[in-house]
Amino acid sequence: AVGRDSAASVLLQVMAAERIDDRWVARVDVPTGRALIGVAAGGENSIIVVPGANGTVGGDASPAPTARVLLAQLEVPVAAVREALAAARAGGTLTVLNPAPEHVLNDDLLRCCDLVVPNEHEAELLGGVEHLLALGARAVVVTQGARGATLYTAGTVVPIAPFAVEAVDTTGAGDTFCGALCARLAAGEALLPALRFGGSLTFRVLMPA
C-alpha cells in the first residue's frame, strides 16, 4: 500500500516505467512508508523502517493472482504475510520467505514456506536451520555477506562461494539476491544454479560505479 502523497506518486510512476503491474497496490490515507538508511565506510548499512501505509496491508477476500513463485518479506503485517503464503502454497505456488526486517515468527507461518532465505541473525531468531527444515521447508539459504551463502536441505550443506567485490553500499543486495533467485526459479531453473545467478546479479549491483 502507498499513501496519497508525493512519495506515492513517484513510486507509482517508477512501477509504470518498469511495467510492473500495480493493480494490487492500494492507496490509503496514511503516509507512504519510508526506509531510512545509514551506510558505513565499508559499505555495510543500518536501516530504520517506518511502515506507514504498508502497516495497513491486511487480508483480502479477492482471489490472488496465479504465480509460479511467491516471494514475501516482513515490511507488511505478519498476519497478511501468513495469509498470502498459506493461500499460495494451497494453490501449488512455490513459497519463498525472506524474513526481513528481523522479526520473531510463529511456526504456523513458517510451515507455509517452501524456501526460507534469512541472514545469519534472522536464522538464529527463527530457531535455526534444523528447526526450519523440520517445519517443512524444502531448503534454507543463509546469506552471509562477504562470505557468500550456504544452502541447507535435509542432510545436505552446500556453500555458495561469494564473488570478489569492493562493497560501496550494500543497500538492496539482499532484495536483489532474492528477486533474481525467484525469477530463475519461476523460469524453471534448479535451486543451485538459481542461487548462483542471484549471487552474480548482486555482484553487479555492488560494483562501484
Order of alpha helices (4+ residues) and beta strands (2+ residues): alpha-beta-beta-beta-alpha-beta-alpha-beta-alpha-alpha-beta-beta-beta-alpha-alpha
